[in-house]
Amino acid sequence: MPHQSDKSANTLWHRATVTRQRREQKNAHKSIVLWFTGLSGSGKSTLAHAVEEQLHQNGLNTLVLDGDNVRHGLCSDLGFSDTDRKENIRRIGETTKLLLEAGVITLTAFISPFKAERATARSLMPDGDFIEIHCFCPLTVCEQRDVKGLYKKARLGEIQDFTGISSPYEEPENPDLKIDTHRLTLGESVQQVISLLRDRNILSALE
């Protein structure tokens, strides 16, 4: 099997004539990556889809990459060991980089528990194009919600390497936005994201 460096030496980057800038001009809005991170049950997916709904209703090009959905396809071969979690996030980072170039506002909803992997994903994007949003919800509240019944199984030892129970979650130290999803309504949380996008002139066309 060829070494990775051998593969790279035999492939050349093809420079497209249709650039990200031209796609953004056609879309009449900038592309961006909104990276929602937080414990299971913290409301990442719910918030990401609610934000997408508002953006879509205003005519913007969007796509949500949801943790569970991606594991049915792109990452269906991965488990939940630390190594597999890192590979999961690596693949998502590369995918969001492509969508950024496509002129799409991409919203990702993944636990993404490790700081290093989130930092790596950020490093793939041009400066300012990766917005880390920490959906903060205390573990006790997430366990009370236990929407999927996973915490109960983890406490019983039926699920190994479960974030917050038998595997660590490293909270963002300086996220671009921290939303207390256990205190705010969904509508209030959505408006926090929209306000940030307006402040950064990403949604200049959104009234």
N, C-alpha and C positions, 0 to 999 in steps of 0.2 A: 504493500500500500504506500503511495507516494507521501512524502513528508509535506506538511502544510506549506512550508516555504517553497517547495518544488511546485506545488499547485499555484501559489501566488506568482511565481516567476514565469509561469506559462499562461497567465491571464492578463489581459490589458483592460483598463477602464475605458469604456466607450463614452465619449462626451456627447450628450444629446444636444440637439439644436433647440428643442423645446425645454426651456429651463424652468426652475421653480418660480422665478420671478415672472415669467410669462404666464404660468398657470395661475399665480396669485392675481395677476392683472385681469385674467379672464374671469376668475371667481369673484373679483371685487372684494377680496378679503385676504388677510395673511393666513399662512398655515402656522400651526403651533402644536406642541405636544403637551397635553394635560395629564400628568402622571399621578393618579389617585392611589395612595398607599394607606394601609391601616389594617388592624386586626380583622379576622373573619367576624362578620356581624356588625362592623363599624359603619356600614352604609355606603361603601365605596361604589359598588355597582349601581345601587339605587340612585345615588347622586350623579354619577357619570351619565346615566341614561336620561335623567331629568334635565341635566344641562344640555345634553345633545338635543333633546326634544325642543328646548327653547331656541337653540341655535338653528336647528333645522327649520322650524316654523318661520324663522327670519331669512330663510333662503341660503344659509351657509352650508358648505360641504363638510360633512362630519362622518366619523366612524368611531364606534366604541369597541375596544378590544377588552373583552371580559375574561377574567381568569378561568372560570369554569368552561366557557365556550372554547377558548383557545386550547384547553387540554383535551378537547374532543377531536382536535384536528392537528394543528401545527405542532403541538407538544404532547400528543397522545402517547408517545413512547417514553415519557418521563414520569418518574415517581415523585416522592416528596422528601427525599434525602437532601441534605445541604447541597450536595453536588448537583443533583437534578434541579433543585430550586434555582441555583445559580445559572444553569444552562437555560432554564425556562425564561429567566429575565434577560439573558443575553439574546435569545431569539426574539423576544418581544422588543428589545431595544433596537435591533437591526430592522425589524419590521416597521416600527414607528419612524425610523430614519427614512425609510423608503416612502412612507405615507406623507412625511413632512415635505419631501421633494415633490410629491404628487400634488401639493397644494391643499392637502386635507387637514382640517382640525381634528386631531386624533386624541381620544380620551381613553386612557388605559386604567383598568380597575383590577389591580393585583395586590396581594398582601405585600409582595416584594420586601421580605423581612430584613434583608441585610443592607447596611449603608453602602458597603463597597460596590454592590451590584447596582444600586440606584445611582451611585456616582458614575459608574461606568456607562450606564444608559445616558446620563446627562452629558457625559464627555463625547458621545457620538454626535450630538446636535450642536449646531452653531450657538454661540453665546446668546442667551436670552430666549432660545426657542424651546426650552424644556422647563415646564412649570410643575414643581413638585407640590402636591396638595395632600397634606396629612389629615385624614379623616380620623380625628381623635375621639375615641370612646373607651372608657375604662374597661379592663378585662371583665370585671364583675358584671357590668351592664351587658357586654357582648354575650357573656355566659347566660344571663337571664333571658336574653332574646333567643339565643341558640336557634336561629331560624331553620337551619338544616339538621339540627340534632347532632352536630359534630362535636361540640364541647362535651356533651354527655358521653359520647363514645370514647373521646380522648381521655376523660377522667377514669373511665372503666378499663383503659388500656387497650381498647379495640382499634384505636388509630395511633400509629406511631408518628413521631416527628410532627406533631401538631403545634402550629405557632401559638405561643402564649401559654402552652401547657408543658409540652415536652421538647419544644424547639423555640429559640429566642426570637423576639421581635425587637429590632433595633430602631427606636423612634428617630425620625429626622430631627437633627439639632437646629437647623435653620431652613425649614421649608419655606417655599414662596408664599404658601397660605396654609394656615392651620384652622380647621373647622371643627368646632365642638359639636359633633353630630348627635351627641346624647342630650344636648341642651337646645339646639336650634331645630326649627321645623325644616322640612325638606325645602319648602319655598324660600326660607331665609338662607339656607345653605347654598341654594342655586344662585341667589342674588349676590352672595359673597364672591362666587366664582365669576359671575358676569361683571361685577364691579371691578375685579382685578383685571379682567381682559380689557375693559374699557380704559382703565388707568394706564395700561401698557399699549394703548392705541392699536390693539389687535382687532377690536370690534368697532372701528370708527364708523362703519356703515350701519351698525346696529343701533336703532333708536330705542 
